[in-house]
Amino acid sequence: MTVSLADIDLSDISFWERPMAEREAAFAVLRAQPGPVLFTEPEIPFAPPGTGYYALVRHADIIEASRHPDVFSSGRGATSIQDLGPEFGEYFGSMINMDDPRHARLRRIVSRAFTPKMIKQFEVDVEAAAVRIVDELIAKGPGCDFVTEVAAKLPLKIICDMMGIGPEHYQAVFDATSVILSGGDPEFIADVSRAAELLLGAGQGLQDLVVSLAAEGGDNLTTALTSANIDGEKLTMQELGSFFILLVVAGNETTRNAISHGLHLFSENPGQRALLLEDLDGRLPGAVEEVVRLASPVAWMRRSLTRDHEMNGHRYREGEKVLLYYWAANRDESVFTDPHRFDIRRTEGPHVGFGGPGPHFCLGAHLARREITVMFRELFTRLPDIRSVGEPDRLRSSFINGIKRVRCTF
């Protein structure tokens, strides 16, 4: 497939609606350029015009930028290309949009809940939830939507249980996170002029929920965050609210999409399914890493230059923006042999599906790996022939590589 540089506009949402092969070819063209390409920022009604951004699409660039957070800053925003107003910071100004030392202080507070030791304690709950989900899937029968019946259920339940959110709130959390990470998909934001209203409304709903949970107390992560004391400091209510939003959104959406992509990848590659079933426990860890590499649920994160800086032959200027395209780096031909091929025995890496090395590496990576592993072990043990049917209905977004719906049969 031939794609020229003139055909590529990463800021045009129609680019992200192209077939996967076309997008992969476009990013290969970008990686072949002598330096990063500057793109204009997409216009949105609630943000001022921007100055553009450089697309970092090579594995080496993303690794190096991630290791220098003092130069490639998250403080001006990591999850939006545009500089948004202070009202968005109230709900979405979590540690993902912060630099050290404040970032480090907040991460210390919550990281205790996401260590391998702590995740091990949740293992029984994760396994029991996976069993119930497959029981319900079998009872429902083939032909249903895999996303709503399987992929969304496990991470939603686990993160809600960790935060002390009861089942009566599951649907509200699911709906709010879908809006927040919709990327402007018209299914969730039909009227672009109301985008700010809908996003802030979703954030307000989740913040109201955390306020009520904090008042109730109990043995959960919300209470632990409320009472945590690090170096004599506690979280403010605003910090608690934005932290809560980050955890329920990231802990739900990204794992859901990795599981959805995983079923489709195994359905499109029956030889890899056969390899997995030959040695399920032995090959599942590698399979999970390969699913995350190719899915790259979070396609990019933004950074802003704190000072002039030269990296891999290009001179960046203070104030410039860069987007770290993890999705593209995970297909870098200089790192991964035949990078578009799904290979559960792949040994090259490391992939950056959980972000690059450094202080912003995904806090929930251990939990995500455990959930994906347990879900596929349960599915392929009890329904070894389960597969997706047809092409997935993909999220219309440049930020989240999401699957909204995909039918399954077994």
N, C-alpha and C positions, 0 to 999 in steps of 0.2 A: 504494500500500500504506500503510495507516494503522498506525502504531506509537506508543504513548503512552509517556511517561517511566516510568510504573509497570510497563511490560512489560520494561524493560531492567535486566538484572543481569549486568554484565560479569564478575563473579566466579563465576558459575554456568557450569560447563563446557558445560551444555546450550545456552547462548546461542551458543557457537562451533560448535554442530552445526546451527544453523538454516541455511536456504538463504541464499545470498549476498545476494540482493535484500533479505531481511529484515534482515540485519546492516547492510547499507548504509543502509537506511531508519532503523534504530535510531541509527546514528552521526550521521545528518543531524539527528535530533531532539536529540541531545546537543549538536551544534554550534550549534543554535538557542537553547539555554538562555542566560540572561543571564550565567552564570558557570559554572565547572567543577563537575561533580557529584561528590559524595563517595560512594564505594562501600566496602562491607565487604570484608575480605580473605578469600579462600578458605581454608578450614581444611585443613592437612596435618598428618599425625601427627608429623612430626619438627621442627616449628617452633612457637614460642609464639604465642598469639593476638595479632593485630595491631590497630592502631588505625584502619585504613582508609586509603584513598588517593584522591586527586583524579585524575580522568581528563582529561588534556589532549588535546583532539581537534581543535583548530583549528590551522591551519598557522602562524598568527602566534604563538600561544603556544609551539609547539614550537621555532620558530626563535629566539624570544627566550630561552627557557629554555636552549637549547643554547649560546647565546652567553654565558651567565653561569654557567659551571661552579663558580665560587666560591660561588654561592648555591644552585644546583641540583646537589648533590653526588652523585657515583657511589660514594663511599667506603664507604657502608653497604650497598652492593649495587646492581647495575644489572640483573641478569638474573633476579631473584626478587622477587616482591612481598613476601614474608616476610623477616624478619631470620633468617638461618640461622646455625647454630653454627660454631665455628672449624674443625671437621673438614672442612666444605665449603670453607672458605677455602684449605685445604691444596692442593686440586686445582683449584678454580675461582676462586681469588683473583687472577686475572690483572689486567692493566692496565685491562681493561674495567670493573673494579670499584675503580678507584683515582682519586685526584685528583692534581693537580700539587702539589708538584714531582716526586713519585715517578713519577707517570704519565708526565710528560714525559721523565724519564730513561730509563725502559724503552722508551717509544715510539721514542726516538732510536736505540736499539740495533737494533731490528728494522725500522725504516722504510726503511733503506737497501736492503732486499731487495724493496721494493714501490713504488719510484719508477717513473715511466713508462719511464725508460731501462732499468732492470733488467727490467721486464716485457717490453720489446721483445726482450731477449735470450732470453726464454722462448717467443717467438712461434713459432719453427720447431717447437719441441717440442709446443706446443698444436695447431698445424695438423696435424702428423703424427699426433697422438693422435686428432684429430677424424676424419681420413681412415680410420684403422683402425676406429674405432667405427662409422662408416657402412658400411664394408666388412662388418663382422660383422653389422650390422643387416640388410643386404641378404641376406646368406647365411642368416640366421635366418628371414627372410620376415615378411610382415605378420601382425598379430594378437598380437604379443608386448607385454610391458610396457615402455613407453617410459622409465619412471623407471630401472629396473635396467639396461636395455640401452643407454641413451643418456645421459640427464640426469645420472645418478649417476657414470658412468664417467669423464667428462672432468675435473671438478673434483677427484675423489678421486685420480686418477693424478697430476695436476699438483701438488697440494699435497703428496702423499706424495713425489714426486720432489724437490721443493724441500727437504723436510725430511730426505731421505736414507732414506726408508722403502721397503723392497723390496716387490715384488709379493706375496710370501708373507704380508705383513701387511695387505694391502688389505682383506680381508674383516673382519678383527678391528677395524680402524679404522672401517670402515663400520658395523659392529654397535655399537661403543662410542658413536660420535657419534649414532646413531639413538636410543639409550637416553638420552643426556645431553640431547638436545633433543626428547624425546618429549612433554614437557608433561603426562605422566601418561597418555598414550594406553594403554589396556589391552592393545593388541597388543604393546607393549614392556614395560609394567609392569602385569602382570595382577593382582597383589596389592598394593594400596596400602600395606599395612602393611610391605611389603618395599621401598618406593620408595627410602628412604635407602640401604639396603644395595646395591640395584642401581645407583644413581647413583654411590655411592662406589666400587663395584667397577669400573664403567666408567672412572672417573677413575684408579683405581689401575692398571688395565691399560695405559692410555695413558702414565701416568707411568713405569711399569716399562719401557715401550718406549723412551722418551726417554733413560732412564738407560743402556740398552744401546747406543743409537745414539751417545750422547755418548762412551762408552768406545771405540767403533769408530773415531771420527773420520771423515775424508773431506771432500770438497768439497761441502758442503751447508749449508743454513740452520741446522740443529741445531748443527753444529760452529762456525759463525759466531757463534751465540748463546752457545755455551759459552765461546768465547775472547774475545768482545767486551769492550772496555774503554772505558768512557765516564767521563771525569772521574775516572779512577783506580779505578772500581768495576766489578765483574763481577756477573753474575747468580748468585744462590745457586741450589742445586739445586732448591729449592722454587719459586723464581721461574721457573727454566727449565722445570720440569714444568708449571706452570700456564700459562705462555706457550705451550708446545707444545700443550697441550689446546685453548687458545683458537684457535690457528692451524689445527689440523687440523679442529676442529669448524666454525669459521666459514668456513674455506676450502673445505669440502666441502658442508655442508648447504645454505647459503643460495643458492649458485650453482646447485646441483642443483634447488632449488625454483623459481628464476627460469626456468630452461630448461624445466622441466615446465609451469609456468604459461604460458610463451610459446607452446608448441605448442598448448595448449588455447585460448588467446586467438586465435591465427591460425585455428584450426579453427572456432571459433564466429563468426569475422568474416572470411568469405571475401573480402569487398571489400578489406580491409586486406592480406590475403595477395596479392591481385592487384596492389595498389599497390606492395608490396615487390618482387614479382618483375619489375615494369616497370623498376626501377632498384635492383637488390639492393645494390650497394656504396654508392650515394648515400643510400639510405633506411635502411640497417641501423643506423647510429648512433642515429637518432631512434627506430627501432623498439625497440632495446635499452632506451633510457631509458623508453619508454612501458610496456614489459613490466615493468621494475623498479618503476615508479610503481604500476601496478595490482596487481602481485604483492605488493609490500612484504613480502619473505620474513621479515624480523624485524618482527613486528606492533607491538612496543612495547619501550621500555627504561624502567627506573625511575630516579628521582632523589629525593634527600631534601634538605629545606631546612636550610641551615646557619644561617639567621637569618630574622627576620621580613622579608617582602618583598612589595611590591605590584607586580603585573604585569597589564596590560590590565584594570584596574578591580577586580581581586580581591586581597584581602589574605591572603597565606599566612603561616603561623606556623612558627617554628623547630621542626624535628623532623618536620614533616608530610611525607608521601610523595606523589609525583605519578608517574603513568605517562604517558610520552610516546607516544601512539598514532600512530605513523608511518602506519599503514594508513589511519587516519581522516583525518589531515592531507592525505594524497595524494588524497583525495576531497572536499576542501574547495571548496564552490561559489564562495566568494569569490576563489579563486585559479585554479581550473580550470573552463573552460566545459564544461558537460555532463560532469561528472567521471567518471561511470561508463562513459562510452563509450571504447572502445579506438581510439585515433587516432595512428598512427605519424608523422603530420605535425604533431602538437601542438607549439606553441611556448611555451605558458605554463609557468611554473615559478618556481623550481626545485622538483623533487620532493624528498622526504626518504626515499627508499627505501634510501639508504645512511646514514641518520641525518641529524641537523641539523648546521649549521655549528659549528665549534669543535673542541676537542682530541679529541673522541671520534668525529669523522667516520670512517667505515669505512676502516681501513688498507688493506684489500684491494679497494677499489672499482675501481682500475685493472685489477687482475687479473680481477675478476669481469666487467667490461665486455668485456675481451679474450676471455675464455672463451665468454661468451654470443654475442658477435659471430662468432667463428670457428665455433662449433657450428652456428649457424643458417645461416651462409654455406654450409657443407658440406652440411647437410641440404637446403636449398632449391635448391642448385645441382644436386644429384644426385637428390633425391626431391622435386620441387616440389609434388607432391600429397599429401605425408605429412600425416596429420591424426590427432587423437585420436578415439577411439570411446567414446561414452557419457560419463557423468559421472565425473570423477576420484574416487578414494578418498582423501579428505582426512584429514590428521592431526588428531586430536582434541586441539587445543591452542589456548590463547589467545596464546601467545608466538611460535610459528613458524607462518606461513601455509604449511603444508607439503602436498605431494601425495605420498602413499605409493605409489600405483599409478595408471596410466592406460594403457589399451590404445591402440595406434596401428596404422594401416593405411596402405598406400601402393601 
